[in-house]
Amino acid sequence: MSPRTRTTRGWIAAVASAAVLALAACSSPASTSPSETAEPSTATAGTAGGDLVIGVTSDPDTLFPWKATQFQAVRVLEQIYGTLTEFDQDLNVVPGLATSWETSEDGTQLTLTLREGVTFTDGTAFDSASVTSSLEAIMDEANAAVARSSLSQVTSVDAPDASTVVLNLSAPDAALPANLATVNMAMLPAGAVEADLNTTPNGTGPFMLDERIPSQSIVLAANPDYWGDAPTLASVEYRVIPDESSIVSALQSGNVQFAVFDDPLVAQTAEGPSVTVETTPQLSYHVLQLNAQRGDLADVNVRLAMQCAIDRQQVLDTAALGEGEVTGPITSPAYKSDPDARPCPTRDLDKAAEYLAKAGKSDGVTINTIVSQGEYATSVNEAQNLAAQLAEANITLNIEVLESGTYVDRWIAADFDAAVALNGGRPDPDGMYGRYFTSTGNLNEVAGYSSPELDALFAEGKATSDPETRKEIYAQVSAELEDNAAWIWLFTSYTYTATASSVQGFTPMANGSLQSLRTTTVG
């Protein structure tokens, strides 16, 4: 294997950072978060320069941040929209559109002080009215916002003045400041309409939409009124090139200067005199999602049979050349699940047969499975390996390969028995799974599983800010998910960021964010 620069700084630092996250998320009585004293950034003088072309395999399926789940859509929208809090390079929660926050003594109020002088790209002022309308709209079930469950403890939002917002909570919520940092919590102008924003985004981020040619390219221009340091790029173009090998050719010919690959073999071919590749461990995880509400999968013994029939290391070796790590549900280092603590930590076909017999399915079962083609490179290889392994346990995995946008539509609608998926991980376990595996979670239909035990555990996890206590709680969450084979967690992997020699200043992150494009230059 050719040498590559492996970035572990962000991953290792996250071990300590996640503890800071928990403390920042729910500070001690009547105290403020560590970020409260942070000074607002001011735009630097000078003119932005340089035009960066990024090769991507798919077009964003939406430009509306509250409904974005596709990776490409999220990566574009995080450049256009701002959030109340942000993550730094080590995944600590830091100020965004809020300069500070303070938790009340009883934990039932979170008061945010807003950044002043910020405007949306249409010139509308950002203020407490924007925050109030955004949060209330995300909380409204009718709007189908994918982050709605992250505000489940919020009972109301008050705006004492233009630069202050108070979130009233039914109970303490240690995860809330971290959950506010995702683009699914983007702040929009009061009265914003989804249909309008899908054609003309209107955010407070470092870039703004310049031009879009569907299925071909989307061009962002530097936002001259951005509240922070002025972006160092004049423009960023995401050019759709459906095949990763073709992106490599474009990099080597100089038509593209930047790309993020999932396939390590492709990343190896990209390296050369004019292209460097940086390898970054990710919080995202590869998983076989099982819909426990449908057909044979409603029987826990069928799900456990599938879990026992799979050699996860073989899937990792086959699909990703072994570049990654077998994982349990929680990938954040501070709360990381132990993959050896699950039923059948190694493949056990005899045990799989016993579980099928308990389900009365000794003759076998057939599971229809959707797979995305185009959003990430290893998906079809993963599905084929899983099908081959499960066949040896008398379990047939029927694979339906779908275009990325169609896959996302089917996934959001929970229109599947099983799904081969790459899901984004988060530093805080509540933000990662609370919306999936609680009975009131807005993605619980997609998850296909919940229980009273999980509801109670997630509530406990929100209620305390003590890192060790939270670690114990989320270990129980992991055990509940694994013991019931809610899904079959496979492995975490890497991203491979390929840049031309003219590109400087970009830092990959463990959550996959491209936020440091705002400090990137093209020589």
matplotlib code that plots the C-alpha trace (Angstrom):
import matplotlib.pyplot as plt

x = [0.0, 1.4, 2.2, -0.5, -0.7, -3.1, -4.8, -5.4, -5.1, -8.9, -9.8, -7.4, -8.2, -11.9, -11.4, -10.8, -13.0, -16.2, -15.9, -15.6, -18.7, -20.7, -19.7, -20.3, -23.6, -25.0, -23.0, -23.0, -25.7, -25.9, -22.7, -21.8, -20.3, -16.5, -17.3, -19.2, -16.1, -15.1, -14.8, -16.7, -14.7, -14.4, -14.0, -10.4, -9.5, -8.5, -10.1, -10.9, -9.1, -8.9, -11.5, -11.7, -13.3, -14.4, -15.2, -18.3, -20.2, -23.7, -25.8, -27.4, -30.9, -32.2, -31.0, -33.3, -31.2, -33.8, -34.5, -31.0, -29.8, -27.7, -24.0, -23.5, -26.4, -25.1, -21.6, -22.9, -25.4, -22.9, -21.1, -24.3, -26.0, -25.0, -25.9, -26.1, -23.2, -20.4, -17.7, -14.1, -11.5, -11.4, -15.2, -15.5, -18.7, -17.8, -19.7, -21.5, -24.4, -24.6, -21.5, -22.3, -24.9, -25.8, -27.8, -30.0, -29.4, -32.1, -31.2, -34.5, -33.5, -30.8, -30.1, -28.2, -26.6, -26.7, -24.0, -25.0, -24.6, -25.2, -27.3, -28.7, -27.6, -30.7, -29.8, -32.4, -31.0, -30.3, -31.8, -33.8, -36.9, -35.0, -34.0, -37.4, -39.1, -36.5, -36.6, -40.4, -40.6, -38.1, -40.2, -43.4, -44.0, -45.8, -42.5, -40.8, -37.5, -35.0, -33.5, -36.9, -36.1, -33.1, -35.5, -37.7, -37.1, -37.8, -41.3, -41.1, -38.7, -38.6, -36.9, -36.5, -34.6, -33.1, -29.9, -31.2, -33.1, -34.2, -35.0, -37.4, -36.9, -39.1, -36.0, -32.2, -30.7, -26.9, -26.7, -28.6, -25.6, -23.9, -27.1, -27.5, -24.3, -25.6, -26.8, -30.2, -30.5, -29.6, -31.0, -33.4, -35.1, -38.5, -41.1, -38.7, -40.5, -39.0, -39.8, -38.0, -34.9, -34.6, -33.9, -32.5, -30.8, -30.7, -28.2, -25.5, -22.6, -19.3, -20.5, -23.7, -25.3, -24.0, -25.2, -26.6, -26.9, -28.8, -26.9, -23.8, -22.5, -23.3, -21.2, -20.9, -19.4, -17.8, -20.3, -18.9, -21.1, -20.1, -19.8, -16.5, -13.2, -13.7, -13.4, -10.1, -11.7, -13.6, -15.7, -16.2, -17.7, -19.0, -18.7, -20.7, -18.6, -20.5, -17.5, -14.7, -12.1, -13.1, -12.6, -9.1, -8.5, -9.9, -7.5, -4.5, -5.4, -5.9, -9.6, -10.5, -8.4, -10.2, -12.1, -13.0, -13.0, -14.4, -12.7, -9.0, -8.1, -9.3, -7.4, -4.2, -4.5, -5.1, -1.7, 1.0, 3.5, 0.7, -1.9, -1.6, -4.1, -4.8, -6.5, -8.9, -10.8, -14.5, -17.3, -19.7, -20.4, -21.3, -24.4, -27.0, -30.2, -33.1, -36.7, -38.0, -41.6, -41.7, -42.1, -39.6, -37.5, -40.1, -38.8, -35.7, -34.4, -34.2, -32.3, -29.9, -29.4, -28.4, -26.0, -24.4, -24.0, -21.9, -18.1, -17.7, -14.0, -14.6, -17.0, -14.4, -11.6, -13.7, -15.3, -12.6, -9.3, -9.4, -9.0, -11.2, -12.3, -15.1, -17.5, -20.5, -23.3, -21.5, -18.3, -17.5, -14.2, -15.5, -18.6, -17.3, -19.1, -17.2, -17.8, -16.8, -19.7, -22.4, -24.1, -21.8, -18.8, -17.3, -19.2, -21.0, -23.1, -24.2, -25.7, -27.3, -29.0, -30.2, -31.8, -33.5, -34.9, -36.2, -38.0, -39.5, -37.5, -35.1, -35.9, -34.6, -35.8, -35.6, -34.8, -35.2, -32.4, -31.9, -28.4, -27.3, -25.1, -23.2, -23.3, -20.4, -18.1, -18.1, -21.9, -22.5, -19.4, -20.6, -24.0, -22.6, -20.4, -23.2, -25.4, -22.7, -22.2, -25.8, -26.5, -24.3, -26.8, -29.8, -30.7, -31.3, -30.5, -32.2, -30.3, -32.0, -29.5, -30.9, -29.7, -28.7, -31.7, -34.2, -32.4, -32.7, -36.4, -37.1, -34.9, -36.7, -40.1, -38.9, -39.8, -37.4, -37.0, -33.2, -30.8, -27.1, -26.2, -23.4, -24.7, -23.1, -21.8, -21.8, -19.7, -22.7, -24.6, -27.9, -27.6, -26.4, -29.3, -32.0, -34.0, -33.7, -34.3, -36.7, -40.4, -41.0, -37.9, -38.8, -36.7, -37.9, -39.9, -36.7, -34.9, -37.7, -37.0, -37.6, -38.3, -39.4, -35.9, -34.3, -36.7, -35.6, -31.9, -31.9, -33.8, -31.2, -28.4, -29.9, -30.5, -26.8, -23.7, -21.3, -19.1, -18.6, -22.3, -23.2, -20.6, -22.3, -25.8, -24.7, -23.0, -26.4, -27.9, -25.4, -26.1, -29.9, -29.3, -26.9, -28.8, -31.9, -30.0, -31.9, -29.4, -26.2, -23.3, -20.3, -17.3, -16.0, -13.7, -11.7, -12.2, -9.4, -9.1, -7.2, -5.9, -3.9, -0.5, -1.9, -4.5, -3.5, -5.2, -7.8, -8.2, -10.3, -12.6, -13.7, -17.4, -16.7, -17.4, -15.8, -16.1, -12.4, -13.1, -13.6, -9.8, -8.6, -6.6, -5.8, -2.3]
y = [0.0, 3.4, 5.8, 8.3, 10.9, 9.5, 12.2, 11.0, 14.3, 15.0, 11.4, 11.1, 14.6, 13.7, 11.3, 14.3, 16.6, 14.5, 15.0, 18.7, 18.5, 17.0, 19.7, 22.5, 21.0, 21.2, 23.4, 23.3, 25.2, 28.9, 28.6, 29.4, 27.3, 27.6, 29.4, 32.2, 34.3, 33.8, 36.9, 37.1, 36.8, 39.8, 39.7, 40.1, 42.8, 41.8, 40.3, 36.6, 34.8, 31.4, 29.2, 25.6, 22.8, 19.7, 16.4, 14.7, 11.6, 12.9, 16.0, 17.3, 15.9, 19.0, 22.5, 22.8, 22.2, 21.0, 17.9, 17.1, 13.6, 12.9, 13.4, 15.6, 17.8, 18.3, 19.1, 21.8, 23.3, 23.6, 26.2, 28.2, 28.2, 29.0, 27.3, 28.6, 26.5, 24.9, 22.2, 23.1, 20.8, 18.6, 18.4, 20.7, 22.8, 26.4, 29.6, 30.0, 32.4, 32.3, 33.9, 32.2, 30.1, 29.6, 26.9, 27.7, 26.2, 23.6, 22.8, 23.8, 26.9, 27.5, 31.1, 32.0, 35.4, 36.0, 37.5, 41.0, 42.5, 39.3, 39.2, 36.6, 36.7, 38.6, 41.4, 40.4, 40.8, 37.7, 38.2, 36.5, 36.5, 34.4, 31.9, 31.7, 31.1, 28.5, 26.5, 26.5, 25.4, 22.6, 21.5, 21.5, 17.9, 19.0, 20.3, 16.9, 18.4, 15.5, 17.1, 17.6, 15.1, 17.0, 19.7, 17.2, 18.7, 22.2, 23.4, 27.0, 29.6, 33.2, 36.2, 38.8, 41.1, 41.0, 39.4, 37.0, 33.7, 31.5, 27.8, 26.5, 22.8, 20.1, 18.5, 19.1, 18.3, 17.8, 17.1, 20.2, 22.6, 19.9, 19.1, 22.7, 22.5, 20.4, 21.9, 20.3, 23.0, 25.8, 29.2, 30.6, 34.0, 34.3, 33.2, 31.2, 28.9, 25.5, 25.7, 29.1, 28.0, 24.9, 27.2, 30.2, 29.4, 32.2, 31.6, 33.3, 31.0, 31.8, 31.0, 31.6, 30.0, 31.5, 29.0, 25.5, 23.2, 20.1, 16.9, 18.8, 21.4, 23.7, 26.9, 28.8, 32.3, 33.8, 35.7, 39.3, 39.9, 36.8, 37.6, 35.6, 35.8, 36.4, 33.1, 32.8, 31.3, 33.4, 30.4, 26.6, 24.5, 21.0, 19.2, 16.0, 13.2, 10.0, 7.6, 8.0, 6.7, 9.5, 12.0, 10.7, 11.4, 14.9, 15.5, 14.3, 16.4, 19.5, 19.9, 19.2, 20.3, 18.5, 15.3, 13.1, 9.4, 6.5, 3.7, 3.2, 1.6, 4.6, 6.8, 5.0, 5.5, 9.3, 9.8, 11.3, 14.1, 16.7, 15.1, 14.3, 12.1, 12.6, 9.8, 10.6, 8.2, 8.9, 8.8, 7.6, 3.9, 1.2, -0.7, -3.2, -1.5, -3.9, -2.8, -4.7, -3.6, -5.7, -9.4, -11.9, -9.1, -8.5, -11.7, -10.9, -14.4, -13.8, -10.6, -12.3, -15.1, -12.5, -10.9, -14.2, -15.2, -12.1, -11.8, -8.1, -8.1, -10.0, -7.2, -4.6, -6.5, -7.1, -3.7, -1.4, -3.3, -3.6, 0.1, 0.7, -0.9, -3.3, -1.3, -1.4, 1.3, 4.3, 5.4, 8.6, 7.8, 8.9, 6.7, 4.0, 0.7, -2.5, -4.7, -7.8, -7.3, -8.2, -11.6, -13.5, -11.1, -13.5, -15.3, -18.4, -20.3, -22.9, -20.1, -18.5, -21.8, -22.1, -18.6, -19.4, -22.6, -20.6, -18.4, -21.4, -20.5, -23.4, -23.6, -20.0, -16.5, -14.0, -10.3, -7.6, -5.0, -1.6, -0.3, 3.2, 3.4, 6.6, 8.2, 6.2, 3.8, 0.6, 0.1, -2.5, -4.5, -4.5, -5.7, -8.5, -9.7, -9.7, -11.6, -14.2, -14.7, -14.8, -17.4, -19.8, -19.4, -20.1, -16.4, -14.8, -11.1, -9.8, -6.7, -3.8, -1.2, 2.3, 5.7, 7.9, 10.2, 7.3, 5.5, 8.5, 8.8, 5.1, 5.4, 8.4, 6.8, 3.6, 1.7, -1.2, -4.4, -3.9, -1.2, -1.2, 2.2, 4.6, 6.8, 9.9, 9.7, 12.5, 13.3, 13.0, 9.7, 11.4, 13.4, 10.2, 7.9, 9.7, 10.6, 6.9, 4.7, 6.5, 5.8, 9.6, 10.0, 11.6, 8.9, 6.0, 4.7, 4.6, 2.9, 0.3, -0.3, 1.2, 0.0, 1.5, 0.6, 2.7, 5.6, 5.6, 5.4, 8.2, 10.4, 9.6, 10.5, 13.9, 14.6, 14.4, 16.2, 14.0, 12.3, 9.0, 8.7, 9.3, 6.8, 4.1, 5.1, 4.9, 1.6, 0.3, 1.8, 0.0, -3.3, -2.9, -2.3, -5.2, -7.7, -7.1, -6.8, -3.6, -3.1, -4.9, -2.6, -3.4, -1.0, 2.5, 3.5, 6.5, 9.3, 10.1, 13.7, 14.2, 17.7, 19.2, 20.7, 24.2, 23.6, 24.7, 25.2, 22.5, 20.3, 17.1, 16.4, 13.1, 14.0, 14.5, 18.2, 20.4, 23.5, 24.4, 25.2, 28.8, 28.9, 27.0, 28.6, 27.7, 28.9]
z = [0.0, -1.0, 1.9, 2.7, 5.4, 8.0, 10.0, 13.6, 15.4, 15.3, 16.2, 19.2, 20.5, 20.4, 23.3, 25.5, 23.5, 24.0, 27.7, 27.1, 24.9, 27.6, 30.1, 27.6, 26.7, 30.2, 32.5, 36.3, 38.1, 37.1, 35.2, 31.7, 28.9, 28.3, 25.1, 26.7, 27.0, 23.3, 21.3, 18.0, 14.9, 12.6, 8.9, 7.7, 5.3, 1.7, -1.3, -1.6, -4.4, -6.0, -7.5, -6.2, -8.2, -6.2, -7.9, -6.4, -7.4, -6.9, -7.0, -3.8, -3.6, -1.7, -0.8, 2.2, 5.3, 7.6, 5.4, 4.2, 4.9, 1.8, 2.5, -0.6, 0.3, 3.9, 2.7, 0.4, 2.8, 5.6, 3.5, 2.9, 6.3, 9.9, 13.1, 16.7, 17.7, 15.7, 16.1, 16.0, 14.3, 17.4, 17.6, 20.6, 20.7, 20.0, 19.3, 16.0, 15.5, 19.3, 21.0, 24.4, 26.3, 29.9, 31.6, 34.5, 38.0, 37.6, 34.0, 32.5, 30.6, 28.1, 27.4, 24.2, 23.4, 19.7, 17.4, 16.4, 12.9, 11.0, 7.9, 5.6, 2.0, 1.0, 3.5, 6.1, 9.6, 11.8, 15.2, 17.9, 15.7, 13.2, 15.9, 17.4, 14.1, 13.0, 16.2, 16.3, 12.7, 13.3, 16.3, 14.2, 13.2, 10.1, 8.7, 8.8, 9.9, 10.4, 13.6, 15.3, 18.1, 19.1, 20.4, 22.2, 25.6, 24.4, 25.4, 24.2, 22.9, 24.2, 22.8, 25.6, 23.1, 19.6, 20.8, 23.4, 23.1, 26.0, 25.4, 28.0, 28.7, 30.2, 31.7, 31.5, 28.1, 28.2, 24.4, 23.3, 22.5, 20.5, 18.6, 17.7, 15.7, 12.8, 9.5, 10.1, 12.7, 10.3, 11.1, 8.4, 8.1, 9.6, 7.1, 4.9, 2.5, 1.6, -2.1, -2.4, -0.5, -2.7, -5.6, -3.8, -0.5, 2.0, 4.7, 6.9, 6.0, 4.4, 0.9, -1.1, -4.2, -7.4, -10.1, -10.3, -13.3, -12.0, -12.2, -13.5, -11.1, -8.3, -7.8, -4.5, -4.3, -1.2, 0.9, 1.2, 4.3, 6.2, 9.9, 10.4, 8.8, 5.0, 3.0, 1.3, -1.9, -4.4, -5.4, -4.8, -7.6, -6.9, -10.3, -10.6, -12.0, -11.2, -11.2, -8.7, -11.2, -13.5, -10.7, -10.3, -14.0, -13.6, -10.6, -12.5, -15.5, -13.4, -14.2, -10.5, -7.5, -4.6, -4.0, -1.0, -1.7, 0.2, -1.7, -0.5, -3.8, -5.7, -3.2, -3.9, -7.7, -7.1, -5.5, -7.7, -8.1, -8.3, -5.9, -2.3, -0.3, 3.4, 5.4, 8.2, 10.5, 10.6, 13.1, 10.4, 10.3, 7.8, 8.9, 7.7, 8.9, 9.7, 9.8, 12.8, 11.9, 8.7, 7.9, 9.3, 10.7, 13.4, 15.1, 17.2, 16.5, 12.8, 13.4, 15.8, 13.2, 10.7, 13.2, 14.0, 10.4, 9.4, 9.7, 9.9, 9.4, 6.1, 5.0, 5.9, 4.1, 1.0, 0.6, 2.0, 1.9, 5.7, 6.1, 9.1, 12.3, 13.2, 15.4, 17.6, 17.6, 19.2, 17.4, 19.4, 21.3, 24.7, 24.5, 22.1, 22.1, 22.6, 19.5, 21.5, 24.0, 21.4, 20.8, 18.4, 18.4, 15.8, 13.1, 14.4, 11.8, 14.4, 16.6, 13.6, 12.8, 16.4, 16.2, 12.9, 14.5, 17.5, 14.9, 13.2, 10.1, 9.7, 6.0, 5.7, 5.1, 2.3, 3.1, 0.5, 0.8, -0.8, -1.6, -2.8, -5.9, -6.2, -2.8, -1.5, -3.3, -1.2, -0.9, -3.6, -2.6, 1.0, -0.1, -2.3, 0.5, 3.0, 0.6, 0.1, 3.8, 4.8, 2.0, 4.0, 6.9, 4.7, 4.6, 1.2, 0.8, -2.3, -3.4, -5.0, -6.2, -6.4, -7.6, -4.7, -4.7, -5.0, -2.2, 0.1, -0.7, 0.1, 3.2, 4.6, 3.9, 5.7, 2.5, 3.0, 4.9, 5.1, 3.9, 3.4, 4.7, 5.6, 8.4, 9.8, 13.4, 15.9, 18.9, 21.3, 21.3, 21.9, 18.7, 17.0, 18.0, 20.0, 16.9, 15.7, 18.7, 20.9, 20.5, 19.8, 17.6, 14.3, 12.5, 14.5, 11.6, 9.6, 12.5, 12.9, 16.5, 19.9, 23.5, 26.9, 28.1, 25.4, 26.0, 29.7, 28.9, 26.4, 28.9, 31.5, 29.1, 28.5, 32.2, 33.3, 32.2, 34.2, 31.5, 33.5, 34.2, 30.6, 29.5, 31.6, 30.3, 26.6, 27.2, 28.3, 25.1, 23.0, 24.8, 24.3, 20.6, 20.1, 22.2, 20.1, 16.8, 16.1, 13.3, 12.4, 12.8, 10.6, 10.6, 10.6, 7.8, 6.5, 4.1, 1.7, 0.9, -2.4, -3.1, -5.9, -4.9, -5.4, -2.6, 0.9, 4.2, 4.3, 7.4, 7.2, 10.2, 11.8, 11.2, 7.5, 7.5, 4.8, 6.9, 6.6, 2.9, 4.3, 5.1, 2.0, -0.8, -4.4, -5.4]

ax = plt.figure().add_subplot(projection="3d")
ax.plot(x, y, z, "-o")
ax.set_aspect("equal")
plt.show()
